[in-house]
Amino acid sequence: MNLILWRHAEAEDFAPNDSARALTPRGQRQAARMAEWLQGQLGESLKDWRVVASPALRAQQTARALGLPVETVDSIAPDAEPQSILDAAQWPEAERDTIVTGHQPTLGRVVAHLLHGADGAVSVKKGAMWWFEVREREGRRELRLRAMVAPDNA
């Protein structure tokens, strides 16, 4: 199974409430650039992926850049617990590869957990993707970081 953790792209600083913050023009370009990069990596198989996003407008707009159906999961709103992200992705037992679009610091805490198996935090840049894969190797499950891509490098 593949899991991509995608932090929402750059959003405006002010809105009537935190969930209503929209992407800035720069954020729209970041989301489009990352979507284009991912489409280049996966081609037609991207249409088979499940896309899950926080209900916050900025996460929804970022995820929609892929041009795929987006499943809104309230439990991964800003300040969610890391386990909520893993539960939303059904990690690592999901039948479909999944992209989760969410927020810091939660995504950074999930990355730290996946990389180190412990509590901690990793800085996830706005608009960046962390791509993990679980595969069977010699009869045991193995986690691999396939890529970490920021919008400026896509």
N, C-alpha and C positions, 0 to 999 in steps of 0.2 A: 504494500500500500504506500502511496505517496501522500504527503501532507505538505501543503504550502501555507506558511503563515505570512500574510501580507498586511503590513501596517498601512492604514489609510494615508493618502497623499496629503500634501500641505493644505490646511484649511484656514479659513478666516479666523481671526482672533475673537471677534465679537458677534453675537447673535442673541435673539431673545432668550435662548437657553443653550446649554452645551450640546444637546442632541441636534439642534437646528443649525450648527455650524456647517457651512457649505465649503466645497473645495474652492480655492483661489484659482485664477487662470493658470498659475504655475502648477498647482496641484492637479488640475485637469490634464496638463501636459505630462506630468509625472505618471499619472494613472494610465494615460494612453501609451506612453513609452514602455511601461512595465507590461501592459497587456500585449503590446506588439512583440516584446521580447519573448513572453511566454508562448504566444502563438507560433513564433519562430522555432521554439524548442519542441513543441508538442504537435504542431500541425493539426490535422483533422481529429486526432485523438483528444484534443482539448474539449470537444463537445461532449465527451463522455464523463467529464469531471463534474463533481458536485461543487457548487459555489455557495458558501455560507457567509453571512455578514451580520455584523452588529446592526441594530436598528438606527444608529446615529447616521444622519444624512451624509456626512463625509465618508463613512465606511460604505454606505450604499452606493454613492457616486463612484467611489474607487472600484468596487466590485463590478459595477455595471459596465466599466470600460472594457471588460472581456466580451461583452455582447452575448452573454449566456444568462439563463434564468438564475436569479439570486434568491436563496432561501434566507429569510430574516430570522435570526435566533435571538430573542430578547435576553437570554442568559449570558450573552457575550458583549453586552453593552459596556461602555467605559467603566473601569474599576472592577471588572469581573475577576473572579478567581481563576487561576490558570487551569484548574481541573475543568472548569466550564468550557474552555476552548477545546480541550481534549475530548470531553463528552460530546460537544457539538459535532466534532469531526469523527466521532466513533473510533478514535485512535486507540490501538493500532489494528483493530479488527474490522474496520469498515470494508464493505464490498466495493466501494467506489473511491477512487482517488479524490481528494478534497482540498479545496482552497478555502481558508478561513481569513476573512478580512476583519481586522479588529484594531486594537489600541495598545499604546504603551501605558503603563508599564507591564500590563498583563502579558502581551506577546513576548516581551523580553524575559519574563519569568518562565514562560513555557519553553523558550529556546534554552535557557539555562538548565531547566529540568531535563529536557531531551538530551542535551550535550553532556551533562554532568550527573544526572540522576539525583540532583539535590536542589534545595532552595538556593536562589540567587537571582541575579538580574544581568541581562545583556542589553546593550543599547541597540535598538532597532530603529534605523533612520526612517523618517517619513517617506512612505511610498516603497520601501524596500520589501523584498521577499526572501524568506528563508525556506528552502526546499529540502524536506527530509524524506527518506525512503526506508521502509522496513522490508527486508528480504530474507528468505531462507538461504542459509549457507552451511553446508556440511551438517544438516540436521538441526541447526539452531537459528534462532531469529537474530538478525543483525541490523543495527541502525546505521544509516549512512547520511551524512549531510551532502546532498547533491550539488547545491549551489546556494550562494548568498549574493543577491544582486540588488544594488541600489539604483534608483532612477537615473542618476548621472552616469552610471556605467552600463546601462542596458543598450 
